[in-house]
C-alpha cells in the first residue's frame, strides 16, 4: 500500500497545507478576541470553521483572510 501524503509538493493536485486550531487555541493566538464574541461569530458563520462531530476547528489564518476580503458597506 502506498503512503499518500497530502503535503507532498510533487503531487499534481497539491493543495497548500492548512493549519486548524480549536477555539481555545484560536483565542490564545488572538488575545484581543473575547470568547463570547468568537462563539457568536462562529454561530453566525462570520468566522470560517468546520465541525467534526462535536469538535470545532478554525483555520489558523481565519482572521487574516477575513480582513483581506473587501466587504460591501452599502
Gaussian input, Z-matrix of N, CA and C with variables (Angstrom, degrees):
# hf/3-21g

backbone

0 1
 N
 C     1     B1
 C     2     B2     1     A1
 N     3     B3     2     A2     1     D1
 C     4     B4     3     A3     2     D2
 C     5     B5     4     A4     3     D3
 N     6     B6     5     A5     4     D4
 C     7     B7     6     A6     5     D5
 C     8     B8     7     A7     6     D6
 N     9     B9     8     A8     7     D7
 C    10    B10     9     A9     8     D8
 C    11    B11    10    A10     9     D9
 N    12    B12    11    A11    10    D10
 C    13    B13    12    A12    11    D11
 C    14    B14    13    A13    12    D12
 N    15    B15    14    A14    13    D13
 C    16    B16    15    A15    14    D14
 C    17    B17    16    A16    15    D15
 N    18    B18    17    A17    16    D16
 C    19    B19    18    A18    17    D17
 C    20    B20    19    A19    18    D18
 N    21    B21    20    A20    19    D19
 C    22    B22    21    A21    20    D20
 C    23    B23    22    A22    21    D21
 N    24    B24    23    A23    22    D22
 C    25    B25    24    A24    23    D23
 C    26    B26    25    A25    24    D24
 N    27    B27    26    A26    25    D25
 C    28    B28    27    A27    26    D26
 C    29    B29    28    A28    27    D27
 N    30    B30    29    A29    28    D28
 C    31    B31    30    A30    29    D29
 C    32    B32    31    A31    30    D30
 N    33    B33    32    A32    31    D31
 C    34    B34    33    A33    32    D32
 C    35    B35    34    A34    33    D33
 N    36    B36    35    A35    34    D34
 C    37    B37    36    A36    35    D35
 C    38    B38    37    A37    36    D36
 N    39    B39    38    A38    37    D37
 C    40    B40    39    A39    38    D38
 C    41    B41    40    A40    39    D39
 N    42    B42    41    A41    40    D40
 C    43    B43    42    A42    41    D41
 C    44    B44    43    A43    42    D42
 N    45    B45    44    A44    43    D43
 C    46    B46    45    A45    44    D44
 C    47    B47    46    A46    45    D45
 N    48    B48    47    A47    46    D46
 C    49    B49    48    A48    47    D47
 C    50    B50    49    A49    48    D48
 N    51    B51    50    A50    49    D49
 C    52    B52    51    A51    50    D50
 C    53    B53    52    A52    51    D51
 N    54    B54    53    A53    52    D52
 C    55    B55    54    A54    53    D53
 C    56    B56    55    A55    54    D54
 N    57    B57    56    A56    55    D55
 C    58    B58    57    A57    56    D56
 C    59    B59    58    A58    57    D57
 N    60    B60    59    A59    58    D58
 C    61    B61    60    A60    59    D59
 C    62    B62    61    A61    60    D60
 N    63    B63    62    A62    61    D61
 C    64    B64    63    A63    62    D62
 C    65    B65    64    A64    63    D63
 N    66    B66    65    A65    64    D64
 C    67    B67    66    A66    65    D65
 C    68    B68    67    A67    66    D66
 N    69    B69    68    A68    67    D67
 C    70    B70    69    A69    68    D68
 C    71    B71    70    A70    69    D69
 N    72    B72    71    A71    70    D70
 C    73    B73    72    A72    71    D71
 C    74    B74    73    A73    72    D72
 N    75    B75    74    A74    73    D73
 C    76    B76    75    A75    74    D74
 C    77    B77    76    A76    75    D75
 N    78    B78    77    A77    76    D76
 C    79    B79    78    A78    77    D77
 C    80    B80    79    A79    78    D78
 N    81    B81    80    A80    79    D79
 C    82    B82    81    A81    80    D80
 C    83    B83    82    A82    81    D81
 N    84    B84    83    A83    82    D82
 C    85    B85    84    A84    83    D83
 C    86    B86    85    A85    84    D84
 N    87    B87    86    A86    85    D85
 C    88    B88    87    A87    86    D86
 C    89    B89    88    A88    87    D87
 N    90    B90    89    A89    88    D88
 C    91    B91    90    A90    89    D89
 C    92    B92    91    A91    90    D90
 N    93    B93    92    A92    91    D91
 C    94    B94    93    A93    92    D92
 C    95    B95    94    A94    93    D93
 N    96    B96    95    A95    94    D94
 C    97    B97    96    A96    95    D95
 C    98    B98    97    A97    96    D96
 N    99    B99    98    A98    97    D97
 C   100   B100    99    A99    98    D98
 C   101   B101   100   A100    99    D99
 N   102   B102   101   A101   100   D100
 C   103   B103   102   A102   101   D101
 C   104   B104   103   A103   102   D102
 N   105   B105   104   A104   103   D103
 C   106   B106   105   A105   104   D104
 C   107   B107   106   A106   105   D105
 N   108   B108   107   A107   106   D106
 C   109   B109   108   A108   107   D107
 C   110   B110   109   A109   108   D108
 N   111   B111   110   A110   109   D109
 C   112   B112   111   A111   110   D110
 C   113   B113   112   A112   111   D111
 N   114   B114   113   A113   112   D112
 C   115   B115   114   A114   113   D113
 C   116   B116   115   A115   114   D114
 N   117   B117   116   A116   115   D115
 C   118   B118   117   A117   116   D116
 C   119   B119   118   A118   117   D117
 N   120   B120   119   A119   118   D118
 C   121   B121   120   A120   119   D119
 C   122   B122   121   A121   120   D120
 N   123   B123   122   A122   121   D121
 C   124   B124   123   A123   122   D122
 C   125   B125   124   A124   123   D123
 N   126   B126   125   A125   124   D124
 C   127   B127   126   A126   125   D125
 C   128   B128   127   A127   126   D126
 N   129   B129   128   A128   127   D127
 C   130   B130   129   A129   128   D128
 C   131   B131   130   A130   129   D129
 N   132   B132   131   A131   130   D130
 C   133   B133   132   A132   131   D131
 C   134   B134   133   A133   132   D132
 N   135   B135   134   A134   133   D133
 C   136   B136   135   A135   134   D134
 C   137   B137   136   A136   135   D135
 N   138   B138   137   A137   136   D136
 C   139   B139   138   A138   137   D137
 C   140   B140   139   A139   138   D138
 N   141   B141   140   A140   139   D139
 C   142   B142   141   A141   140   D140
 C   143   B143   142   A142   141   D141
 N   144   B144   143   A143   142   D142
 C   145   B145   144   A144   143   D143
 C   146   B146   145   A145   144   D144
 N   147   B147   146   A146   145   D145
 C   148   B148   147   A147   146   D146
 C   149   B149   148   A148   147   D147
 N   150   B150   149   A149   148   D148
 C   151   B151   150   A150   149   D149
 C   152   B152   151   A151   150   D150
 N   153   B153   152   A152   151   D151
 C   154   B154   153   A153   152   D152
 C   155   B155   154   A154   153   D153
 N   156   B156   155   A155   154   D154
 C   157   B157   156   A156   155   D155
 C   158   B158   157   A157   156   D156
 N   159   B159   158   A158   157   D157
 C   160   B160   159   A159   158   D158
 C   161   B161   160   A160   159   D159
 N   162   B162   161   A161   160   D160
 C   163   B163   162   A162   161   D161
 C   164   B164   163   A163   162   D162
 N   165   B165   164   A164   163   D163
 C   166   B166   165   A165   164   D164
 C   167   B167   166   A166   165   D165
 N   168   B168   167   A167   166   D166
 C   169   B169   168   A168   167   D167
 C   170   B170   169   A169   168   D168
 N   171   B171   170   A170   169   D169
 C   172   B172   171   A171   170   D170
 C   173   B173   172   A172   171   D171
 N   174   B174   173   A173   172   D172
 C   175   B175   174   A174   173   D173
 C   176   B176   175   A175   174   D174
 N   177   B177   176   A176   175   D175
 C   178   B178   177   A177   176   D176
 C   179   B179   178   A178   177   D177
 N   180   B180   179   A179   178   D178
 C   181   B181   180   A180   179   D179
 C   182   B182   181   A181   180   D180
 N   183   B183   182   A182   181   D181
 C   184   B184   183   A183   182   D182
 C   185   B185   184   A184   183   D183
 N   186   B186   185   A185   184   D184
 C   187   B187   186   A186   185   D185
 C   188   B188   187   A187   186   D186
 N   189   B189   188   A188   187   D187
 C   190   B190   189   A189   188   D188
 C   191   B191   190   A190   189   D189
 N   192   B192   191   A191   190   D190
 C   193   B193   192   A192   191   D191
 C   194   B194   193   A193   192   D192
 N   195   B195   194   A194   193   D193
 C   196   B196   195   A195   194   D194
 C   197   B197   196   A196   195   D195
 N   198   B198   197   A197   196   D196
 C   199   B199   198   A198   197   D197
 C   200   B200   199   A199   198   D198
 N   201   B201   200   A200   199   D199
 C   202   B202   201   A201   200   D200
 C   203   B203   202   A202   201   D201
 N   204   B204   203   A203   202   D202
 C   205   B205   204   A204   203   D203
 C   206   B206   205   A205   204   D204
 N   207   B207   206   A206   205   D205
 C   208   B208   207   A207   206   D206
 C   209   B209   208   A208   207   D207
 N   210   B210   209   A209   208   D208
 C   211   B211   210   A210   209   D209
 C   212   B212   211   A211   210   D210
 N   213   B213   212   A212   211   D211
 C   214   B214   213   A213   212   D212
 C   215   B215   214   A214   213   D213
 N   216   B216   215   A215   214   D214
 C   217   B217   216   A216   215   D215
 C   218   B218   217   A217   216   D216
 N   219   B219   218   A218   217   D217
 C   220   B220   219   A219   218   D218
 C   221   B221   220   A220   219   D219

   B1=1.4517
   B2=1.5259
   B3=1.3163
   B4=1.4586
   B5=1.5262
   B6=1.2996
   B7=1.4541
   B8=1.5224
   B9=1.3338
   B10=1.4544
   B11=1.5244
   B12=1.2973
   B13=1.4564
   B14=1.5193
   B15=1.3093
   B16=1.4516
   B17=1.5258
   B18=1.3365
   B19=1.4547
   B20=1.5190
   B21=1.3281
   B22=1.4606
   B23=1.5281
   B24=1.3570
   B25=1.4662
   B26=1.5164
   B27=1.3177
   B28=1.4654
   B29=1.5237
   B30=1.3101
   B31=1.4662
   B32=1.5219
   B33=1.3312
   B34=1.4605
   B35=1.5254
   B36=1.3096
   B37=1.4618
   B38=1.5279
   B39=1.3075
   B40=1.4651
   B41=1.5264
   B42=1.2947
   B43=1.4533
   B44=1.5224
   B45=1.3319
   B46=1.4511
   B47=1.5349
   B48=1.3137
   B49=1.4588
   B50=1.5186
   B51=1.3139
   B52=1.4504
   B53=1.5164
   B54=1.3167
   B55=1.4543
   B56=1.5152
   B57=1.3205
   B58=1.4562
   B59=1.5130
   B60=1.3317
   B61=1.4533
   B62=1.5209
   B63=1.3223
   B64=1.4532
   B65=1.5288
   B66=1.3270
   B67=1.4686
   B68=1.5375
   B69=1.3093
   B70=1.4630
   B71=1.5336
   B72=1.3172
   B73=1.4629
   B74=1.5289
   B75=1.3445
   B76=1.4596
   B77=1.5272
   B78=1.3245
   B79=1.4616
   B80=1.5240
   B81=1.3188
   B82=1.4621
   B83=1.5268
   B84=1.3204
   B85=1.4609
   B86=1.5309
   B87=1.3348
   B88=1.4682
   B89=1.5276
   B90=1.3304
   B91=1.4687
   B92=1.5249
   B93=1.3110
   B94=1.4584
   B95=1.5207
   B96=1.3000
   B97=1.4593
   B98=1.5277
   B99=1.3041
   B100=1.4657
   B101=1.5280
   B102=1.3177
   B103=1.4654
   B104=1.5394
   B105=1.3212
   B106=1.4677
   B107=1.5294
   B108=1.3300
   B109=1.4712
   B110=1.5260
   B111=1.3236
   B112=1.4667
   B113=1.5261
   B114=1.3276
   B115=1.4618
   B116=1.5252
   B117=1.3374
   B118=1.4695
   B119=1.5277
   B120=1.3416
   B121=1.4672
   B122=1.5237
   B123=1.3122
   B124=1.4626
   B125=1.5309
   B126=1.3235
   B127=1.4720
   B128=1.5271
   B129=1.3344
   B130=1.4653
   B131=1.5288
   B132=1.3311
   B133=1.4673
   B134=1.5199
   B135=1.3245
   B136=1.4627
   B137=1.5232
   B138=1.3228
   B139=1.4528
   B140=1.5158
   B141=1.3387
   B142=1.4672
   B143=1.5255
   B144=1.3114
   B145=1.4601
   B146=1.5207
   B147=1.3061
   B148=1.4577
   B149=1.5172
   B150=1.3105
   B151=1.4567
   B152=1.5189
   B153=1.3142
   B154=1.4634
   B155=1.5238
   B156=1.3140
   B157=1.4603
   B158=1.5173
   B159=1.3161
   B160=1.4639
   B161=1.5264
   B162=1.3179
   B163=1.4678
   B164=1.5209
   B165=1.3269
   B166=1.4561
   B167=1.5172
   B168=1.3201
   B169=1.4515
   B170=1.5224
   B171=1.3302
   B172=1.4527
   B173=1.5233
   B174=1.3350
   B175=1.4632
   B176=1.5267
   B177=1.3160
   B178=1.4635
   B179=1.5239
   B180=1.3293
   B181=1.4654
   B182=1.5307
   B183=1.3229
   B184=1.4644
   B185=1.5276
   B186=1.3274
   B187=1.4678
   B188=1.5146
   B189=1.3231
   B190=1.4633
   B191=1.5197
   B192=1.3309
   B193=1.4678
   B194=1.5182
   B195=1.3364
   B196=1.4665
   B197=1.5263
   B198=1.3195
   B199=1.4673
   B200=1.5264
   B201=1.3131
   B202=1.4616
   B203=1.5266
   B204=1.3248
   B205=1.4602
   B206=1.5230
   B207=1.3348
   B208=1.4792
   B209=1.5200
   B210=1.3250
   B211=1.4670
   B212=1.5079
   B213=1.3035
   B214=1.4616
   B215=1.5124
   B216=1.3305
   B217=1.4657
   B218=1.5233
   B219=1.3272
   B220=1.4509
   B221=1.4991
   A1=108.69
   A2=117.28
   A3=120.18
   A4=110.49
   A5=114.62
   A6=121.32
   A7=107.91
   A8=118.24
   A9=122.61
   A10=108.86
   A11=116.05
   A12=121.11
   A13=107.55
   A14=116.30
   A15=120.50
   A16=112.98
   A17=117.10
   A18=119.18
   A19=112.64
   A20=117.86
   A21=123.38
   A22=109.07
   A23=118.78
   A24=120.47
   A25=114.29
   A26=118.85
   A27=120.78
   A28=112.21
   A29=118.00
   A30=120.65
   A31=109.66
   A32=117.01
   A33=121.13
   A34=112.50
   A35=119.10
   A36=121.25
   A37=110.49
   A38=116.27
   A39=121.91
   A40=111.37
   A41=115.85
   A42=123.36
   A43=107.65
   A44=118.43
   A45=118.59
   A46=110.49
   A47=115.29
   A48=119.43
   A49=108.48
   A50=117.29
   A51=122.31
   A52=108.96
   A53=115.31
   A54=120.43
   A55=109.68
   A56=116.05
   A57=123.05
   A58=109.33
   A59=114.91
   A60=121.71
   A61=109.97
   A62=115.88
   A63=120.18
   A64=107.25
   A65=118.83
   A66=119.36
   A67=112.61
   A68=118.08
   A69=120.80
   A70=110.62
   A71=117.00
   A72=121.07
   A73=110.83
   A74=116.10
   A75=120.98
   A76=110.29
   A77=117.24
   A78=121.16
   A79=111.34
   A80=117.09
   A81=120.29
   A82=111.19
   A83=116.95
   A84=121.62
   A85=111.92
   A86=116.92
   A87=122.83
   A88=108.43
   A89=118.01
   A90=121.15
   A91=114.42
   A92=119.84
   A93=121.29
   A94=113.62
   A95=117.42
   A96=122.77
   A97=109.66
   A98=116.72
   A99=121.04
   A100=110.35
   A101=115.27
   A102=122.52
   A103=111.34
   A104=116.25
   A105=120.65
   A106=110.91
   A107=116.11
   A108=120.70
   A109=110.71
   A110=116.97
   A111=120.47
   A112=110.42
   A113=117.20
   A114=119.82
   A115=112.27
   A116=118.05
   A117=120.21
   A118=110.59
   A119=115.35
   A120=119.92
   A121=112.15
   A122=117.52
   A123=120.35
   A124=110.28
   A125=116.43
   A126=120.71
   A127=111.61
   A128=116.58
   A129=121.82
   A130=111.98
   A131=117.79
   A132=124.04
   A133=113.13
   A134=117.03
   A135=120.35
   A136=110.98
   A137=117.04
   A138=122.35
   A139=106.83
   A140=117.73
   A141=119.49
   A142=110.73
   A143=115.57
   A144=120.83
   A145=109.34
   A146=115.45
   A147=121.58
   A148=107.34
   A149=115.00
   A150=120.62
   A151=107.43
   A152=115.44
   A153=122.35
   A154=106.88
   A155=114.93
   A156=118.51
   A157=108.77
   A158=116.56
   A159=121.20
   A160=112.39
   A161=117.11
   A162=121.40
   A163=110.94
   A164=116.23
   A165=122.50
   A166=108.90
   A167=116.40
   A168=121.63
   A169=108.56
   A170=115.04
   A171=122.01
   A172=108.14
   A173=118.49
   A174=118.91
   A175=109.60
   A176=116.73
   A177=120.98
   A178=111.86
   A179=117.17
   A180=120.99
   A181=113.05
   A182=118.01
   A183=122.05
   A184=112.53
   A185=118.32
   A186=119.70
   A187=111.44
   A188=117.51
   A189=120.53
   A190=110.94
   A191=116.16
   A192=119.62
   A193=110.81
   A194=118.55
   A195=121.35
   A196=110.46
   A197=116.48
   A198=120.93
   A199=110.64
   A200=117.37
   A201=122.27
   A202=112.91
   A203=117.69
   A204=121.33
   A205=109.88
   A206=117.67
   A207=119.14
   A208=110.20
   A209=115.69
   A210=120.61
   A211=109.27
   A212=116.48
   A213=123.45
   A214=107.90
   A215=117.41
   A216=121.89
   A217=111.86
   A218=118.43
   A219=120.51
   A220=111.05
   D1=135.26
   D2=-179.11
   D3=-82.05
   D4=153.96
   D5=178.81
   D6=-94.14
   D7=106.21
   D8=178.92
   D9=-87.89
   D10=123.10
   D11=179.95
   D12=-118.17
   D13=124.60
   D14=-177.42
   D15=-72.32
   D16=-17.96
   D17=-179.89
   D18=-98.44
   D19=18.41
   D20=-178.94
   D21=-80.01
   D22=110.12
   D23=-177.23
   D24=-70.18
   D25=-8.32
   D26=179.81
   D27=-83.62
   D28=-11.34
   D29=179.33
   D30=-77.29
   D31=139.42
   D32=-175.20
   D33=-69.37
   D34=-30.23
   D35=-179.65
   D36=-98.54
   D37=34.77
   D38=-176.16
   D39=-64.93
   D40=129.54
   D41=172.92
   D42=-109.62
   D43=144.83
   D44=177.73
   D45=-62.77
   D46=142.83
   D47=179.61
   D48=-72.12
   D49=135.83
   D50=-178.68
   D51=-117.86
   D52=133.25
   D53=176.78
   D54=-90.80
   D55=139.82
   D56=177.79
   D57=-118.03
   D58=147.01
   D59=179.54
   D60=-124.11
   D61=150.11
   D62=170.19
   D63=-74.10
   D64=162.89
   D65=177.07
   D66=-55.23
   D67=-38.72
   D68=178.94
   D69=-62.88
   D70=-45.36
   D71=178.93
   D72=-65.05
   D73=-38.72
   D74=179.68
   D75=-63.52
   D76=-41.75
   D77=177.99
   D78=-65.66
   D79=-36.87
   D80=177.21
   D81=-66.41
   D82=-34.79
   D83=179.56
   D84=-75.73
   D85=-22.47
   D86=-178.35
   D87=-128.15
   D88=78.14
   D89=-172.39
   D90=-64.06
   D91=-19.18
   D92=178.59
   D93=-79.20
   D94=-10.17
   D95=-177.46
   D96=-90.81
   D97=130.55
   D98=179.75
   D99=-88.24
   D100=148.42
   D101=-177.06
   D102=-57.67
   D103=-46.33
   D104=-178.57
   D105=-61.08
   D106=-44.03
   D107=179.76
   D108=-64.27
   D109=-40.78
   D110=178.30
   D111=-58.44
   D112=-49.77
   D113=-177.97
   D114=-67.73
   D115=-33.28
   D116=174.35
   D117=-62.63
   D118=-45.05
   D119=-179.61
   D120=-68.13
   D121=-34.68
   D122=176.05
   D123=-66.32
   D124=-45.23
   D125=-179.47
   D126=-61.79
   D127=-37.21
   D128=179.98
   D129=-85.32
   D130=2.73
   D131=-179.06
   D132=60.57
   D133=28.47
   D134=174.51
   D135=-80.25
   D136=-24.57
   D137=174.43
   D138=-110.72
   D139=123.98
   D140=-179.65
   D141=-63.89
   D142=143.02
   D143=-179.32
   D144=-162.58
   D145=166.04
   D146=172.66
   D147=-128.22
   D148=151.83
   D149=177.62
   D150=-118.94
   D151=125.34
   D152=174.85
   D153=-116.12
   D154=98.94
   D155=-173.59
   D156=66.24
   D157=-121.80
   D158=178.47
   D159=-93.68
   D160=-3.35
   D161=-174.90
   D162=-91.62
   D163=130.18
   D164=174.24
   D165=-98.44
   D166=134.73
   D167=177.01
   D168=-127.97
   D169=131.58
   D170=-176.70
   D171=-117.16
   D172=131.48
   D173=175.97
   D174=-57.41
   D175=135.96
   D176=-177.73
   D177=-58.76
   D178=-29.06
   D179=-178.30
   D180=-98.62
   D181=20.59
   D182=-174.77
   D183=-58.25
   D184=-46.59
   D185=-179.19
   D186=-67.47
   D187=-38.71
   D188=177.70
   D189=-61.19
   D190=-42.06
   D191=-179.99
   D192=-69.12
   D193=-35.49
   D194=178.57
   D195=-65.65
   D196=-40.00
   D197=-179.53
   D198=-68.25
   D199=-35.24
   D200=-177.15
   D201=-73.78
   D202=-21.46
   D203=-177.85
   D204=-86.11
   D205=120.49
   D206=178.38
   D207=-67.97
   D208=142.89
   D209=178.98
   D210=-111.18
   D211=155.18
   D212=178.62
   D213=-92.06
   D214=113.21
   D215=-177.46
   D216=-103.11
   D217=40.85
   D218=-179.19
   D219=-96.28

